[in-house]
């Protein structure tokens, strides 16, 4: 039910959510109260519109609001069974909903309903959380804000916190909001504009206080994170990113010990400065504080304790040792706090790995989750810096973090998540993906949940395909000449930096020149062998390095051709290159099997529609050989098959998925015909 109040709320939420200083992705919630006509009685009824569970303020629409009867939510106070059973109140919100549709009410609904103000904002700004997590946060709140903002001691989000804030608001009618210990801020107002202005006043006032303290420290030659440690400074950019590309598959493999993960790499100045400072280890060990932070970053990161200049083999060995220790520590953390009714441990691997001089590696079930985890840890760094400037960072204790991380309500939310797609968490690299078979394959792999690196000599075509797949959380475009060792190495590095590594390679880049033997030049021969035979070899070699470093197995698929086994006319260079590819499948299957890497191939025939090869002159050449019009070439090819059906790029893409999505997990060294049945090309 659209109303002016709801529209105003959405506009305010979008403005607040668009500024990372105000709140983080999917963090915080906003609300508005107002009257609307009840379609049953025809009378006005007081409603609460509040951002629903799981939404994001910056992208919120009216469909993302929960709409509740205000009188019914407030009546829950009379049946509230106490803090020990407050989780039961979340289910009770369902009985307060008004109308059809809308989002599910969040755990913070009570806060918005019980605070006696028409508009309420609950936000997680870095500056506000810095005050909330400072060791003397209550005194600092009085010092920074006077009587305009009051302190609310830490309490886990829920019905009781709503009661607490409502009581404090009644006791302090002069206040415009509060700082929630260890958590964030809440502001309220009689109008949407007043509420937004008060939220921003709290945030800017906290920012100014932190900036003033930081300037005083700097004047005394001090920094909130301490001095820079010699040898831990950021490496030069080119060296830093090259090192990150080497380390990313190793770290991703470690972070995927319990469940496969997608990676994200961050080397912003904020991160690199934190990693260089002497307080890195003790602050990182304290972990994050705001529930939105540690639910995505885990209670603490894994921190490499070697300088940036340490040799790569030493770094890898140390990371493996630290990872083993991290898993033991996490299991001990779970054992310390788990009760008989706690959900099972979800996994002991880190979500955040910090490498001084290089940057931060973050992980999640998909690229967006991995990226957001990294963004939340940047928020945590900002919080720690602010708290250390004001006094001393003192997050909520470990037991409280565990109560939220293994909260029954959080577990229920996870259980409601949709089943992952067949290729979720897998990183696919497709060459020649700007058109034809490569484009169709990239599209199909993305549709099945894979992150896709779209590689093509034609950068414009690659960028168009990647953009169509949903942008950088789903696909990235890389211009690459597969005949160049440097380009291929850079391509695999780009995959590592974008998604953490590579799991699935489709060697599809190709071209063809159709000529009789006597007219085939050495240039014709070299060009086709360079792109298809040499190119596939280079891509497979560099991808295999990353796959072996990950230790997660992998798939390499060659798009060969029925010409690899069929002796057609006027096609010596192309067919010989395809035969080379077909035998690479067998050779690499035999060699890489011990690493869990499966190598298979596909032998298509006559993929005319959408084909870059056919459009580039090959179609006209083959039509001339067979004495048909070029426009009729697809029909001609279909007519000579057993099934009498034309082969399309989508058919080849489907075969790639069949080979890699899990149902053929024990298959390697196979060449699959996708040719509608060419008897002369049957494999023997």
Secondary structure, DSSP 8 states (H G I E B T S, - for coil): ---HHHHHHHHHHHHHHT-TTT--TT--EEEEEEEEE-TTT-SEEEEEEEE-TT--GGG--GGGEEEEEHHHHHHGGGG---GGGTTHHHHHHGGGB-SS------TTHHHHHHSSSSEEEEE--HHHHHHHHBTTHHHHHHHHHTTSEEEE----SSHHHHHHHHHHHHH-TT-SEEEETTTEEEEEESSHHHHHHHHHHHHHHHHHHHHHHHHHHHHTT--TT--B-TT-S---HHHHHHHHHHHHHHHHHHHTSSS--EEEEE--HHHHHHHHBTTHHHHHHH---SHHHHHHH-SS-EE--S-TTS-HHHHHHHHHHHHHHHHHHHHHHHHHH--TTS------S-SEEEETTTEEEEEESSHHHHHHHHHHHHHHHHHHHHHHHHS-B----HHHHHHHHT-HHHHHHHHTS----TTTT-EEEETTTTSHHHHHHHHHHHHTT-EEEEEES-HHHHHHHHHHTTSTTTEEEEE--TT-HHHHHHHHHHHHHHHSS-SEEEE---------GGG--HHHHHHHIIIIIIHHHHHHHHHHHHHHHHTS-EEEEEE--GGGT---SS-HHHHHHHHHHHHHHHHHHHHHGGGTEEEEEEEE----TT-HHIIIIIHHHHHHHHTS-GGGHHHHHHHTSSS-----HHHHHHHHHHHHSSTTTT--S-EEEESS--GGG---
